[in-house]
Amino acid sequence: MANSSKKSNIEARTKRMNRFLFGTLAIALVLMPATAYAYIDPGSASLFITLLIGILAGAAMAIRMYWSRLISFFGGRNDKGPRSEKGPEE
């Protein structure tokens, strides 16, 4: 019984958060001007390039950290221990 009340509490909080985020987005869209007269300086390009490099480096590290899980998920080895050095038994 406690588990179902805990689940309903989480669902209620999630709904409130979703309503808050939707309301915030709606207000931001209403208050946004139709035309933005803005200048993007050349330094912005280096910001976006740095951002792209950071995203790629983060993805590479995540793949490296979870490589064995990815291999087992896609049908590779299922054992998580070290490989056995023994040959076939006679």
N, C-alpha and C positions, 0 to 999 in steps of 0.2 A: 503494500500500500504506500509506503513512504517513497518507493521508487517512482510510482506513477505521479505523486504530487511533485516530486523533484523534477520530473520530466515536463509536467505542465507548467511549472514555474520557469523552467528554461525556455519553453516555447513562448510563454507570455513575454519574457524579457526580450527574446529575439524579435517578436512582432513589434514591440515598442521601439526597439533599435531600428528596425526596418522603416517604420513610420517616420521616425526622427530623421533618418538619412534621406528618405524620399522628400520630406518637407524641406530640409536644408537645400537639397538639390533644386527643388522647385523654386524656392525663394531666390537662389543664386541665378537661376535662368531668367527669372522675371526681372531682376535688378541689373542684368548684364546689358550693356549698351548694344544696339544693333550693329554699329560700325565701330571698329577699334582702329584709331589712328596711332599705330605703334611702329617703332623702329627696332629691328633686330640687329644688334651690332655683331661684328665678326667674332667676338669672343663667345657668342652663343653657340657657334658651330663646334668649337672645341669643347664646350660643356656637353653637347649632345654626343660627341665622339667619346668623351670620357665616360659618359653614362652607358653607352653601348659596350665599351670595353669592360666596364664593371659588371654589367649584366652577363656578358659572355664568360667572364672569369668566375662569377658566382655559379653559373650553370655548370661550368666545367668542374668546379670543386664539388658541387652536389652530386654530379654523375660519378665522380671519382670515389666519393665517400659511400655511395650506395650501389656501386658496381655489382657486387656479389648478389645483392637483392634483385637488381634488374636482370641479371643473367638467370637466376633461378626462376624469376617470374615469367620469362620468355622461354622456358623449357630447358634450361641448362642443368647444371648439377644441382641436386636437391640437398646434398649434405653440406653442412656449414663448417665441418671440421677440416683439418689439413688433409691433403691427399695422402693416400697410403703409398709407401715406397716399395711394398711387397709386390713381387711378380705373381703369376698364376701358381696356385698350389699344385704340387705334384702328387 
